[in-house]
């Protein structure tokens, strides 16, 4: 794991720049520098600033909006140096958006000898999205990104500096003659090709599909999702949500391609009237994230299939293994499980986790999980041929291999079998094949019984949310040759569909009060399974359960609990509907259910807003302990060599 950029290295960069000031902002209410007019005497020159080399224009103007009168003055300014290191300070968040926005001020666009200002609404949208990242490191919003001062309205002819951020990814890639728009091409897809295919697929099936980004990689690539639903873009009451994630390790590319193919398959089959696909997409909201680690993929793809090493491109651009980067809640679970009455589900993220290095890709997944009530998930990997399920961390940490089941062991085995039993190679009886050592286990295994590790995404899903996630190893070759991709698709198409359909096993329903008002964050407990799930904001819930009889309890603070017995037949493939109507407790002083404690002592969420299930929201940008006693924040050392021109406007006090 590479450490954060060392202060000495960045200080060397700062010292190399002569500390020539631009305009120093005042600390008064107005702040900022005097707003220059669009000078008639402005001098248009070629843009030669390295940090701004990828903006959508090639001519800039002097003096700039900050009154810098030469390239040298810009390059030696504290504003420019901040743009150069900001992506490191924010650990990749809002990159490259903030840099491009800052370049629009430091190196303004020159057209016809006049400054063309960036749009105010773009600045405002970016500030709303990125302000939490600045707050998390105790840094003030840079004065030169003041949306009311250096930006213009659309009526004034402004431009969007982020418009070409994706480098033409909306451009339609020409298909070979005779190929329909959803025709699957069994080939490896570069990042640009992947984005084009997903957007083209969503456009072709716009009534059931749409694309959206859950965030950015460290190098600024969108983590692009395509979703399928009868009403794309919104959660529907009683409709379960499923996510499939590929390429968490950049050099394990089969999952990435399988999800690109699956997106095209779902679109084309729906349009062709496939009863199975139409039924699935009309009753389920399916989210596909083909590449969680697009930066790592670029490293692996540069070597190419057949030449890629076992680890080249595995990590993200920060050299972090994303499947070791999630909070270790499993250790906390083992501690809580031994304590009587302690609640061991929806475990809070420990404060100290945010003091370490958390990848922007990891934060994006956690934010995604908070915004969507996922029920089921699979992470697609490569390197072996087996399906594993939680826990991935051994209940005895010193044991590298030890069976460590969750309270939902039976359900997890059913989910794993739903994939493995449909996979022809996983069911192949040859012990000499890829994954043959798992043959006697039916090609499924408890993760910790295979090998134990902490910080995995599957354990985090189960212990922090309602979501059940399995891990699928798709084959022994991490970067298969192109000619193997069609066969891989044929082997995995049916398992993928069968697994997604498993989201309809168990029970579902709505929890409401006697007036029909939904009760969000109500707990659904099953006797004998020490793992509760909670209702979504609309009061709906989904509880994956194996066949058999179960005692189900619904409860919420301020309400009496309701107990029901349900029986799930072995062949039942649709979730049974079980609604609960909770009665308010007496009209006297409000009584709350004693219930099990949610967290044990010594663990708490960092301060922040509330998540969708009532839990405090983690500050996704936090990575250092807050300062105390008025001392300077940890990042101030990056700017100390600037002397009197230090950017004190970044300090909040």
Number of C-alpha atoms within 10 A of each C-alpha: 9 9 10 12 14 9 15 11 10 17 17 12 15 21 14 11 18 14 19 17 19 22 16 20 17 13 10 7 6 10 15 21 18 15 11 12 10 15 14 9 10 19 18 19 15 11 19 13 17 9 16 22 13 15 20 17 16 15 17 27 27 24 23 25 26 24 18 21 16 15 19 13 17 23 23 20 25 23 24 22 20 19 20 17 17 18 20 15 19 20 24 23 29 24 22 22 19 20 21 22 25 23 23 29 21 28 29 27 26 22 13 10 19 20 26 22 24 27 24 22 17 19 25 16 11 17 19 9 12 19 15 17 22 19 15 18 20 21 20 15 18 16 19 21 21 16 19 12 17 22 25 20 15 14 7 11 11 17 19 18 23 21 12 13 17 13 12 11 17 14 11 12 12 8 12 9 6 7 11 10 16 23 16 17 15 18 14 22 17 13 16 16 14 19 23 19 23 26 24 21 25 22 15 18 19 16 13 23 27 23 23 15 14 19 23 24 29 25 20 20 19 21 21 22 24 23 25 26 24 19 17 18 15 10 16 17 14 18 21 21 24 26 22 22 22 27 26 30 30 31 32 32 28 28 30 29 22 23 26 26 23 20 25 23 18 23 24 21 15 20 15 11 11 13 10 13 19 20 14 21 21 16 18 23 26 24 24 23 25 32 28 29 31 31 23 28 28 18 19 26 20 12 15 16 18 12 14 20 15 14 13 19 26 24 22 26 22 24 14 19 22 24 17 14 20 24 22 21 26 26 16 18 22 14 14 21 15 10 13 9 14 17 20 27 22 23 24 24 22 18 19 16 17 20 14 14 19 22 24 26 25 23 22 20 19 20 18 15 19 18 12 15 25 25 23 27 24 24 23 26 28 24 18 18 26 30 29 27 26 33 28 30 30 27 20 15 14 9 14 15 20 20 22 19 20 22 14 18 17 13 18 23 19 16 28 25 21 21 25 26 17 19 22 14 22 26 14 16 13 13 12 10 14 20 21 21 16 18 20 10 10 19 24 26 19 27 26 26 21 18 15 23 18 22 19 23 26 24 26 26 25 26 25 21 22 26 24 25 27 27 23 23 20 28 22 17 20 26 26 21 15 12 11 12 18 15 10 19 19 13 17 21 17 16 19 21 18 18 21 23 20 19 26 24 22 24 22 21 19 23 30 20 15 12 9 11 12 20 24 21 23 28 21 23 19 20 13 11 14 14 20 21 24 28 26 25 17 18 22 25 29 32 25 23 21 22 16 11 12 17 14 18 17 24 24 23 18 15 21 17 20 15 15 13 12 16 14 19 13 9 8 12 14 15 19 19 13 16 17 21 21 23 17 16 16 11 7 6 7 11 14 12 13 8 12 11 14 16 19 18 8 7 14 16 17 19 11 13 12 12 14 19 22 14 17 17 19 22 20 21 26 26 20 19 15 13 12 8 5 7 10 14 17 14 14 16 13 23 20 15 18 20 9 11 17 19 21 16 19 16 14 12 11
